């Protein structure tokens, strides 16, 4: 019980500190678009501050946060490619399943600057969230218990903090649970964060930068503007966006199932190789 309170207490202190710091920034009034964007950057960077401070003070010599791993660029690229393919398939099916309107914006300096902004925002979001949930929270629980408990803890906190957003639905909740477990397994299997950061990065960027979806917090011009002309929440995700659609939930379920099966096959092959070596 003492160990649980220690682990949970550290997680709770970290997340509450983050919520306080970010809420201060969010509630700063501003009608200037540039200031709003800077505040959004600051909000995401503030997520990292309590994590890094508490990790360096109490955990640095015990376990790794996950930023230092073998072949980080390769892991990041593979994760980004998987995120790109997964969300593109999901969004394309969602769009084609309902009546819609698509506008292709002309490529000019304003659009290019906006896409760069979305790239930076998407990277900051993926970096800060993966460091917090899969780096600190999962790493902490994995050290004191095991990696499975770590995945459970990181997923619970991931769902809880995202659940504070408006418009959450059953499928939004399922998407968060499946996504949290999937990213948690990636963290455990790759022994680092960069694969998950890459996946999370392009998963977000494709939505906001290419398709122009889920733009409530991030103002700018996307390559496409997609408008759903019928209110089918199961297929469009409603206020939450296509991430909360039944299609995205199914895609994430397939990804999760595939990584579990691959892990099972890999463990089975390792056991067979050990038996052969023993003979």
N, C-alpha and C positions, 0 to 999 in steps of 0.2 A: 504493500500500500504506500509506504514511504517513497519507493522508487517511482511509482505511478504519479504521485503528487509532485515529485521533483520534475519529472519529464513534462507532465501536463502544465505545471506552473510556469516553466520556462517558455513553453509554447504560447501560453495565454498572455504572459507579460509581453512577449515579442509582438504578438498580433494586436493586442490592445494599444501598445505604444505606436504601432504603425497606423492604426485607425485614428488615433488622436492627432498624430502629425499630419496625415493626409487630409483629415477633415478640416484642419486649420487652413490648409492651402486651398482646398475646394471651396471654402466659404469666403474667400477673399473676393470681394466684388470687383468686376472689371468689364468694361464695355469695349476694350481694345483687343482686337483679335490676336495680335502678337503677344500681348501680356497673357491672354488666356492660354495660348499654346505653351508659353514658357512655364506657366503654373502647372500645366498638365505634365510637362517633362519633370518638373520639380516633384510633383506628387509621386511619380513612378520611382524617381531616384530616392525619395525618402523611405520607400519600402526597404531599400537595401541597408540604410543606416543602422537601425536597431539590430538587424541580422548580423551584420559584420562586427559591430561593437560587442554584442553578447557572445558571438562565436569566438572572437579573438580573446575575450576575457576569460571564458570558462571552458571552451571546447577545443581550441586549436590543437592542443597536443594529444587529443583523444581520437579524433576521427576527421576525415577530410570532408570539406563542404561540397566537393564535386566539380570545382572549376578546373582543377589540375588533373588532366587525364591524358591517356595516350591518344595521339592523333586527333586533337580537338577540332581542327578544320575539317577533316574527313568525316568525323561524327556529325558536326554541324551541317555539312553539305548533304549527307545522307538523310538526316532528319528533315531538313528543309525540302528535299525532293519528295519525301513521303508525305509531308504536310501539304505541299503543293498539289500533288496528285489526288490525295484524299478529299480535300475541301473543294477542289475544282469539280471532281465527279459528283460530290454531294450537291453543290450549288447548281450545277448544270441540270441534274435530274429534277431538283426542286423547281427551277425556273421553267423547264419544259413541261412540268406537270400541271401548271396553272396558267391562266391567261396573264400575259405580261407585256411590258413595253421596255425596250432597250434602246438607250441613246448612247452613241459612240462620240466621245468628246474629241475635238480637234487637238492635236498635239502642238502645244506652244510652250513658251517659257513658264506660264502660270501653272499649266498642268504638270510639267516636269518638276517644278519646285514643290507642288502639292504631293506628288508621288514620293519625292525624297523625304518630305515631312512624314508621310505615312510609313515609309521604310524605317525611319528613326523611331517613330512612336511604337511600331510593332516590335522592333527589336528591344526597346526599353521595357515594354510590357512583358515580353517573353522572358527576358533576362531577370527582371525583378521578381516575377512570379515563380519562375523555376528555382531561383536561389532561395526564396522564402519557403515554398511548399516542398519541393523535392530535395533542395539542398539542405536547409536548416531543419525543418520539421521532420522530414523523413529520415535525414541523417541522424538526428538526435534519438528518435525512437528506435531506429535500427541498431544504434550503438548499445542502448540499454536493454533492448529486447532482441528483435531480429528483423530482417528486411520486410517480412510480411506484415508485421505490426507497424513498421515504418510506413508502408504503403497505405494501410488503413488510416493512420493518423493524418498523413499528408492529404489524403482524399477527403477526410472529414472537414479539415480546416479549409481546403480548396473550395468545397461545396458551400460551406457556411459563409465564407467571405464573399463569394460570388452571388450567393442567395440574397444578399442585401440589395442587389440591383432590382430595378422595377421590371415588372412583366414576366416574372418567373412562372413557368408552367410545369406540368408533369414531365414532358419531354425535355425541357430545359434542365430540370433536375437530373434526369437520366443521363443526359449528355454530359453534365458536369461530373457525375459519378463515374461514368465510363471513361471520360477523358482523364480524370484524376488517377484512376487505376492504371490506365494505359501509360501515362507519363511516369507514374511511379514505377512500373515494371521496367520501362526504358532506363530509368535512373539506376535501378538495381542491376539490370543485365549488362549495361555498358560501363558501369562503375564510374559514372560521371554525369554531368548535366548537359553537355553540348549537343547530343543527339536530340534530347527533349527541347532544348532552346531553339534549335533549328526547325523542328516540327512546329512548335508553338508560333514561331516567328512568321513563317509563310502561311500557316493556317489563318492567322489574323490578317496579314497583309493582303492576301488574295481577296478576302471579304471586303475590306475597306478601300484598298487601293485600286483593285481591278474591277470588282463588281459594284462598288459603291453601296455596300450594305453595312448595317450596324454602325452608322455614323453619328450616333447621338452625342458622344463625347468628343468626337474628333471631326472638326470642321475642315473641309477642303474639297478639291475636285478629284474625282476618281476617273480612271480610264473609261469606264462604262457607268451609266446610271440605269439600274434595274428597278422597275416599278411593278409590283404585283397588282393586277387589276381585279382580283377576286380575293375575298377574305377566307382562305382555307388555312386555318392555323396549323393543322396537322402537316401541311406541305410547305408552308411559308415560315412557320415559327412565330407568327404574330409580332407583338411588340419586341420580343427578345431577338428576333431575326432568325434566319435559316439554321443557325446552330441548334435551335430548339425544334427543328422539324423531325418528323419520324424518319426521314431519309438520312439525316446526319446521325441520328441515334443508331440506325442500322449500320451505317458505314463504320462508326466507332466500335460497334459490337463486333463487326467482322475483323477489324484491326486487332482488337483485344483478343479475340478467339485465335487469330493467326499467330500472335506472339506467344500465347499460352501453349499452343500446339507445337510451335517451333522449340520452345523451351523444354517441353516434355520429350520431344524426339532427341534433342541435344543431350539431355540427361540420360536417356536410355542408351544412346550411342557411347557416352562416356563410361557407363557401367559395363557395357559389352567390351569396350577397349581395355578396361582394367582387368576384366576376367580373362581376356586373351593374353594380356601381358603376364598375369599371374600363372598361366599355364605354361 
